[in-house]
């Protein structure tokens, strides 16, 4: 069998050996690894091959924490998941990211970078990246190479781009031809059922929009439906365990993390040759094809460790000048941009049309300034090397995903996401900017023109979330400090596993997809051993 529409299944129960929930990067990677082995695998996907608003509406929820975050527009219910919309930017986490760090409570993974390295190398191919090479010297001649910095505190880190690999498109044919993997589309998992001890998952309840209910039973279950939905599904499965499965220590949903992104000004090079370097993303339309890598400035790992700092990275993006101004990032400016993107079909509409219109009316002056600058630049373009920063947000137990009072079409509680940042998180970025400022002046590279307009809470108005949902089912040896054990199995349960970035205990500053796939390959290897699988 291959792809099956769950809406057309007459059976009340489907039996399989391994049942995976979610056909994004993690779920597809695991299913592909198990393909051809001596087990039956069911991969359940809420969406279809095409993006549709009805299943996507199941993601709508309440956002009560940091602004510029949407529960419904930051992930996608379709075969391929969020890889159908991502930018393809990848790098491994740093060695320091795996360590318990002084000054960063709740940090530390149960293994180090060296342990995960073989899986990173395999994930590199799965993500369709170039050679597994992240040393700057290997890319020194690319696009103008490195700027002539020699500061002991400043490092250069390489990011690679795939051609925005859509896992649903790339791996569809192979899964369709698999003898042991069945992919069920339009299959919405609304509950995990367990035995009376809540130690063994017994089935998954699947609902469809044409009112079918199907139970999937398996020996082993894997949740791979994202950093918000993994937590939501566990919390909502509360008929036996009152607070939700795996939540005996009130950890499911806590430590929610996302990368914070900012535009902080621009760089004016001292000489023309500095305008082109591999620190510059020329255009996001070029990455993956013409531009295979970009470099970023970070503080050295030794410096970060000694000064007890979280991570941050800054690189340049060539943008029109008006897109670097405070007016562009004002509330009115943001709402105006959102409405224009919706009209152009570059963005999905949300349900806050009234709020957007009020923001535009209240900020009409700022919107007018931004529009005037845009019109001027249509005649006289003034591209700038904008400073784009990404910040490692550190673990915060008050930052969490919970269940709200509203329910979706299937009666499942919708989520409430309370994204909270630690105030100390600003230190890593502030120190990086300070060191860059000193080094650029010392090396006479040009000027960093900082433009950091802040909101009422002191965060830059340009701040956006990276749509990298992490941390809600964190990995730890101790069940009082983590939801899953080092094998990614839920503490206290025999056969329920978690895949994806929800298991990250810390997030670094690197985009998460390469690490998600590396961990998925590692989990697939564990399942092969556990189930004594052989090639069929």
C-alpha positions in Angstrom: 0.0 0.0 0.0 1.1 3.6 -0.2 -1.0 6.8 0.3 -4.4 6.3 1.8 -7.1 8.9 2.4 -8.4 8.4 5.9 -11.7 9.8 4.9 -12.3 6.7 2.8 -11.4 4.1 5.4 -14.4 1.9 6.4 -12.5 0.0 9.1 -12.9 1.0 12.8 -9.4 -0.2 13.7 -6.1 -0.2 11.8 -3.3 -2.4 13.2 0.3 -1.7 12.5 3.7 -2.1 14.2 5.0 1.5 14.3 2.6 4.5 14.2 4.1 8.0 13.5 2.1 11.1 14.0 3.1 14.0 11.7 4.6 14.0 8.2 7.1 16.8 8.5 10.9 16.6 8.5 11.0 14.3 11.6 8.2 12.0 10.7 9.2 11.6 7.0 12.8 11.0 8.0 11.8 8.2 10.5 9.4 6.6 8.1 12.0 6.6 5.3 14.5 5.0 7.6 12.1 2.2 8.5 11.0 1.6 4.9 12.1 -1.8 3.6 12.3 -3.3 7.1 10.4 -6.1 8.7 7.6 -4.0 10.2 4.5 -2.2 9.2 4.6 1.5 9.6 1.7 3.9 9.6 2.6 7.6 9.0 -0.4 9.8 9.9 -0.8 13.3 8.4 -3.6 15.7 9.3 -3.3 17.5 5.9 -3.1 16.5 2.3 -0.7 17.0 -0.5 -2.1 20.6 -1.0 -2.4 23.2 1.6 -6.0 23.6 2.8 -7.4 26.1 5.2 -9.8 23.6 7.0 -7.1 21.4 8.6 -4.9 24.5 9.0 -7.6 26.1 11.2 -7.1 23.3 13.8 -3.8 25.1 14.7 -5.6 28.3 15.7 -5.1 29.2 19.3 -4.4 31.9 21.8 -1.2 33.8 22.1 -0.7 35.5 25.4 3.1 36.1 25.7 5.6 37.9 23.5 4.1 39.7 20.5 4.6 38.9 16.8 3.8 35.2 17.3 0.9 33.3 15.7 -0.2 29.8 16.6 -2.0 29.3 13.3 0.4 30.9 10.8 3.7 29.5 12.0 3.4 25.8 11.1 1.6 23.9 8.3 -0.8 20.9 8.2 0.2 19.4 4.9 2.3 16.5 3.7 5.8 17.8 4.2 4.8 20.0 7.1 6.7 23.2 7.5 9.4 22.1 5.1 6.9 23.1 2.4 7.5 26.8 3.4 11.0 26.9 5.0 14.1 28.8 3.7 16.5 25.8 3.8 19.0 27.5 6.2 21.0 24.9 8.3 23.9 24.3 10.6 24.6 22.0 13.5 24.4 23.2 17.0 27.8 24.3 18.6 29.6 22.0 21.0 28.9 24.5 23.8 25.1 24.2 23.1 25.2 20.7 24.5 27.0 21.5 27.7 25.5 22.4 31.1 26.4 26.1 31.2 27.1 28.3 34.2 24.6 31.2 34.2 22.1 29.4 32.1 19.7 27.3 34.3 18.3 24.1 32.9 21.0 23.9 30.2 22.7 20.7 29.1 21.9 17.7 26.9 22.4 14.1 27.9 25.0 13.7 25.1 27.6 15.9 23.4 28.2 17.1 19.8 30.7 14.3 19.1 28.0 11.7 19.8 25.5 13.4 17.5 28.0 14.1 14.7 27.5 10.8 12.7 23.7 11.6 12.6 24.4 15.1 11.5 26.4 13.8 8.6 23.6 11.6 7.5 21.0 14.4 8.1 23.1 16.6 5.7 22.2 14.3 2.8 18.6 14.0 3.9 18.2 17.8 3.9 20.0 17.9 0.4 22.8 20.1 1.6 26.3 20.3 0.3 29.3 18.6 1.9 29.3 18.3 5.7 31.8 21.1 6.0 31.2 24.0 8.4 34.8 25.3 8.8 35.0 28.9 7.3 38.3 28.0 5.7 36.5 25.5 3.4 34.3 28.3 2.0 36.9 31.2 2.1 36.7 32.0 -1.6 32.9 32.0 -1.7 31.2 35.3 -2.7 34.1 37.5 -1.6 35.2 35.4 1.3 35.7 36.6 4.9 36.2 40.1 6.1 39.7 40.7 7.5 38.9 40.3 11.2 41.4 38.8 13.6 39.7 39.5 16.9 40.1 36.7 19.5 36.6 37.1 20.8 34.8 37.1 17.4 34.1 33.9 15.5 32.8 33.2 12.0 30.1 30.5 11.7 28.9 28.9 8.4 25.3 28.3 7.6 24.4 26.2 4.5 21.3 26.4 2.3 19.5 23.5 0.7 17.2 24.4 -2.2 14.5 24.7 0.5 14.0 21.0 0.3 10.3 20.1 0.6 10.3 16.7 2.3 6.8 16.0 1.1 7.8 16.5 -2.6 11.3 14.9 -2.4 10.4 11.7 -0.5 6.9 11.2 -1.8 7.8 8.8 -4.6 10.0 6.6 -2.3 7.3 6.3 0.3 4.7 5.6 -2.3 6.9 2.7 -3.5 7.5 1.3 0.0 6.2 -2.2 0.7 5.8 -1.6 4.5 5.0 2.1 5.0 1.4 3.3 4.7 0.8 7.1 4.7 -2.6 8.2 5.9 -3.7 11.6 4.8 -6.5 13.7 6.3 -6.0 11.8 9.5 -6.3 14.1 12.5 -5.0 12.5 15.8 -7.2 13.8 18.6 -6.2 11.5 21.5 -3.6 9.0 22.7 -5.3 6.2 24.6 -3.5 4.3 27.3 -4.0 1.5 29.7 -5.2 2.1 33.3 -1.6 2.7 34.5 -1.0 5.4 31.9 2.4 3.6 31.2 1.5 2.0 27.9 -0.1 3.7 24.9 -2.8 1.4 23.5 -4.1 3.4 20.5 -4.5 6.7 18.7 -7.9 8.1 18.0 -8.1 9.6 14.5 -10.9 11.8 13.3 -11.7 13.0 9.8 -13.8 15.9 8.5 -16.4 13.5 7.1 -17.1 12.3 10.6 -15.2 9.0 10.7 -13.4 7.8 13.8 -10.6 5.3 13.5 -8.3 3.7 16.1 -4.7 3.0 15.1 -3.1 0.4 17.3 0.6 -0.3 17.3 3.5 -1.7 19.3 5.3 1.6 19.2 4.1 5.2 18.8 6.1 8.3 17.8 4.8 11.8 18.0 6.4 14.0 15.4 3.9 16.8 15.0 5.9 19.8 16.2 6.9 21.8 19.3 3.4 23.0 20.0 1.2 20.0 18.8 3.4 17.3 20.6 2.6 19.1 23.9 -1.0 19.7 23.0 -1.7 16.1 22.2 -0.1 14.8 25.4 -2.0 17.4 27.5 -5.3 16.6 25.8 -4.9 12.9 26.4 -6.1 13.2 30.0 -8.8 10.6 30.5 -6.5 8.3 32.5 -3.7 10.7 33.5 -5.6 13.7 34.7 -2.9 16.2 33.8 -2.0 14.5 30.5 0.3 11.7 29.5 4.0 12.1 30.5 3.1 15.1 32.6 3.5 13.6 36.1 6.0 16.4 37.0 4.1 19.2 35.2 6.8 19.6 32.5 4.8 18.9 29.3 4.4 22.3 27.5 6.9 24.1 29.7 10.2 25.6 28.5 8.7 26.6 25.1 11.4 28.3 23.0 11.6 30.1 19.7 14.5 32.0 18.2 14.1 35.8 18.3 15.1 37.6 15.2 15.9 41.3 14.9 17.0 43.9 12.4 19.4 46.2 14.3 20.7 48.7 11.7 23.0 48.4 8.8 26.7 48.3 7.8 28.4 50.9 5.6 31.6 49.3 4.2 34.8 51.3 4.2 35.8 50.0 0.7 33.8 48.6 -2.1 35.2 45.0 -1.9 33.8 44.7 1.6 30.3 45.1 0.2 30.4 41.5 -1.1 31.4 38.8 1.4 29.9 35.6 2.5 28.5 37.4 5.5 25.9 38.8 3.1 22.6 37.1 2.0 22.1 38.9 -1.3 18.5 37.7 -1.7 16.4 34.9 -0.2 15.3 34.1 -3.8 19.0 33.2 -4.5 19.8 31.0 -1.5 20.1 27.3 -2.2 20.7 27.8 -5.9 23.2 30.6 -6.5 24.1 31.1 -2.9 25.0 27.9 -1.0 26.3 29.3 2.2 26.3 32.4 4.4 28.6 33.3 7.3 27.6 34.9 10.6 29.5 36.7 13.4 29.3 35.1 16.8 31.2 35.4 20.0 33.8 32.7 20.5 32.6 29.7 22.5 35.4 30.3 25.1 34.3 33.9 25.5 30.6 32.8 25.9 31.5 30.2 28.4 33.7 32.5 30.5 31.2 35.3 30.5 28.2 33.0 31.0 26.5 34.3 27.9 23.8 32.8 25.7 24.4 32.6 22.0 23.6 35.1 19.2 24.6 35.5 15.6 24.6 38.5 13.2 24.9 38.5 9.5 24.1 40.9 6.7 21.0 40.9 4.4 20.8 43.2 1.4 17.5 45.1 1.8 15.9 48.3 0.6 16.7 51.1 3.0 13.1 51.6 3.9 12.9 48.0 5.2 15.5 48.8 7.8 13.7 51.8 9.3 11.8 52.0 12.7 8.6 53.1 10.8 8.7 49.9 8.8 8.6 47.8 12.1 6.1 49.9 13.9 2.7 48.4 14.8 1.0 50.2 12.0 3.8 49.3 9.6 3.7 45.7 10.5 -0.1 45.5 10.1 0.1 47.2 6.8 2.7 44.8 5.5 0.6 41.8 6.7 -2.5 43.0 4.8 -0.5 43.6 1.7 1.1 40.2 1.9 -2.3 38.6 2.4 -3.6 40.4 -0.8 -0.6 39.2 -2.7 -1.2 35.6 -1.3 2.3 35.7 0.2 0.8 35.3 3.7 -2.2 33.6 5.3 -4.9 35.8 6.7 -5.4 35.7 10.5 -8.5 36.6 12.4 -7.3 39.9 13.7 -8.4 42.1 10.8 -9.9 44.7 13.1 -6.7 44.9 15.2 -4.6 45.4 12.0 -6.9 48.2 10.7 -6.8 49.9 14.1 -2.9 49.7 14.2 -2.8 51.2 10.7 -5.1 54.0 11.7 -3.2 54.8 14.9 0.1 54.6 13.1 -0.9 56.4 9.9 2.0 58.8 10.1 4.6 56.0 10.4 2.9 54.1 7.6 2.9 57.2 5.4 6.7 57.8 6.1 7.5 54.2 5.2 5.4 54.3 2.0 7.0 57.6 0.9 10.5 56.1 1.4 9.4 53.1 -0.6 8.2 55.2 -3.5 11.4 57.2 -3.5 13.5 54.0 -3.6 11.5 52.7 -6.6 13.1 55.6 -8.5 16.4 55.7 -6.6 17.1 52.3 -5.1 19.3 52.4 -1.9 20.0 48.9 -0.8 21.7 48.5 2.5 23.5 45.7 4.3 21.0 45.3 7.1 22.2 43.7 10.3 20.1 40.7 10.9 20.5 39.1 14.4 19.2 35.8 15.8 19.2 35.2 19.5 19.4 32.0 21.5 16.5 32.2 23.9 17.3 30.3 27.1 15.1 27.8 28.9 12.3 29.4 30.9 9.7 27.2 32.7 7.2 30.0 32.7 7.3 30.0 28.9 4.8 27.3 28.1 2.0 25.7 26.0 -1.2 25.0 27.8 -4.8 24.1 26.8 -7.3 26.8 26.4 -11.0 26.8 27.0 -12.0 27.0 23.3 -12.2 23.8 21.3 -11.6 23.0 17.6 -13.9 21.2 15.1 -13.2 17.8 16.7 -13.7 19.0 20.3 -10.0 19.1 21.1 -8.9 22.0 23.3 -7.1 24.7 21.4 -3.7 25.8 22.7 -2.6 28.9 24.6 1.0 29.8 23.9 2.7 32.0 26.5 6.1 32.7 25.0 8.3 34.3 27.7 11.9 35.4 27.4 14.4 35.7 30.2 15.6 39.3 30.6 19.2 38.0 30.8 18.9 36.8 27.2 19.7 40.3 25.9 23.2 40.0 27.3 24.5 37.7 24.6 23.4 39.9 21.7 24.4 43.2 23.4 27.9 41.8 24.0 28.2 40.5 20.4 27.2 44.0 19.1 29.8 45.6 21.3 32.6 43.3 20.2 31.6 43.7 16.6 31.6 47.5 17.0 35.1 47.4 18.5 36.5 45.0 15.9 35.1 46.8 12.9 36.6 50.1 14.1 39.9 48.5 14.9 40.1 46.8 11.5 38.8 49.9 9.7 36.1 47.9 7.9 33.5 50.6 8.0 30.6 51.7 10.2 27.9 49.8 12.0 24.9 52.1 12.0 22.7 50.8 14.8 19.0 51.6 14.8 17.4 49.8 17.7 14.0 51.2 18.4 12.5 49.4 21.4 9.0 48.5 22.5 7.6 49.1 25.9 9.3 46.0 27.3 12.7 47.0 26.0 12.8 44.5 23.0 13.5 45.8 19.5 10.4 46.7 17.6 11.7 44.6 14.7 11.6 41.4 16.7 9.9 38.4 15.1 9.8 34.8 16.1 11.7 32.3 13.9 8.7 29.9 13.8 11.1 27.4 15.4 9.0 25.8 18.2 11.2 24.0 20.7 11.5 22.7 24.2 8.0 21.6 25.3 8.9 17.9 25.8 12.6 18.4 26.7 15.1 15.5 26.9 16.8 14.7 30.2 18.1 11.7 32.2 16.0 12.8 35.2 12.2 12.5 34.8 11.9 15.5 37.2 13.8 17.7 34.7 12.6 16.3 31.3 9.7 14.7 29.6 11.7 12.2 27.5 14.7 10.1 28.3 17.9 10.1 26.2 16.2 7.6 23.8 13.4 10.1 23.3 10.9 7.8 25.0 8.5 9.5 27.4 9.6 8.9 31.0 7.3 6.4 32.7 5.9 5.0 29.4 7.0 1.9 27.6 6.2 2.6 24.0 5.6 6.3 23.3 8.4 8.4 21.8 8.8 12.0 20.8 10.6 13.3 17.6 11.3 16.8 16.6 12.6 20.0 18.2 10.2 19.8 21.2 12.8 17.6 22.8 15.5 20.3 22.6 16.6 21.3 26.2 18.4 24.4 24.7 18.2 25.8 21.2 21.4 27.6 20.4 21.2 30.2 17.6 21.2 27.7 14.7 18.1 26.9 12.7 16.7 23.6 14.1 15.9 21.5 11.0 19.3 19.8 10.7 19.2 18.8 14.3 15.6 17.7 14.1 16.6 15.3 11.3 19.7 14.1 13.0 17.7 13.2 16.1 15.0 11.5 14.0 17.7 9.3 12.3 19.0 8.5 15.8 15.5 7.6 17.0 14.9 5.4 13.9 18.1 3.5 14.6 16.9 3.0 18.2 13.6 1.6 17.1 15.2 -0.8 14.7 17.2 -2.2 17.6 14.3 -2.2 20.0 12.0 -4.0 17.6 14.7 -6.3 16.3 14.0 -5.1 12.8 15.8 -6.6 9.8 15.7 -5.7 6.1 12.6 -7.4 4.7 
